[in-house]
């Protein structure tokens, strides 16, 4: 598996527009100069400090033609703070667990950046331990603290025209729309590693009658790389309000290894289908901004033996930002 994973990552590194561009620049720039050029915004007025409330969840599903099991984590809400600029946005969140004894241990980091004028990049690192197991065959929901899930990946999108605006600009409070409607699109690539496991099997005893022996999964791991397309659209509304929508469907190859209680196998179908999406609303003033963003991703592949695997990434965030280096309020032209 390590060899196959390395091959996929090397292929992706050499084929994505962002990676190729950075490798070329390494020939003429040292590391500090490269970081300064690509990730540092030297305009103080583009920076802001942020506080926010958020909702994040990575859930996965095992299903056949008639029945399905959903694995949903608990304590999905949080609060946090961060900073943003025209080139990078970093938020740090603290999960709210409450007084419930059954909690999900989790780490969920997601980031977005624009490299140069054409390259939109987002990445995620997610680790969850403890899931509610839900079903569609009228059995009680059970909390399993032995089930763990890890997902690490990124998407890159190179737009055909320059990126004048995207939902990441709205998140950073920099959505100064010069026209009422803006749309652009492009192409790119994605790569991710995905894993889940249980002490024995992820199936409950009550599910044995509804699934075959090949669904008695003890451990699953996969690595995938593929291509995607994307559309970024923005609508300027009255009263300093902007709306944004990003959609990025993709298709890729995936290597999968399934470990059962007594044996293991590699599914023969190596295709994966995905779509990522984001919808946002923003209210932007000279010194302050407020935005509401909902987004996620849907990933689907075949496990063979009439079993399928899907996972969903969902997130919502309400953020309030204070812009640094700005002067007195100025009326924004409508």
Secondary structure, 3 states (H helix, E strand, C coil): CHHHHHHHHHHHHHHCHHHHHHHHHHCCCCHHHHHHHHHCCCCHHHCEEEEEEEEEEEEEEEECCCCEEEEECCCCEEEEEEEECCCEEEEEEEECCCCCCCCCEEEEEEEEEEECCCEEEEEEEEEEEEEEEEECCCCCCEEEEEEEEEEEEEEEEEECCCCCCCHHHHHCCCCCCCCCEEEEEEEEEEEEEEEEECCCCCCCHHHCCCCCHHHCEEEEEEEEEEEEEEEEEEEEECCCEEEEEEEEEEEEEEEEEEEECCCEECCCCCEEEEEEEEEEEEEECCCEEEEEEEEEEEEEEEEECCEEEEEEEEEEEEEEEEECCCCCCCCCCC
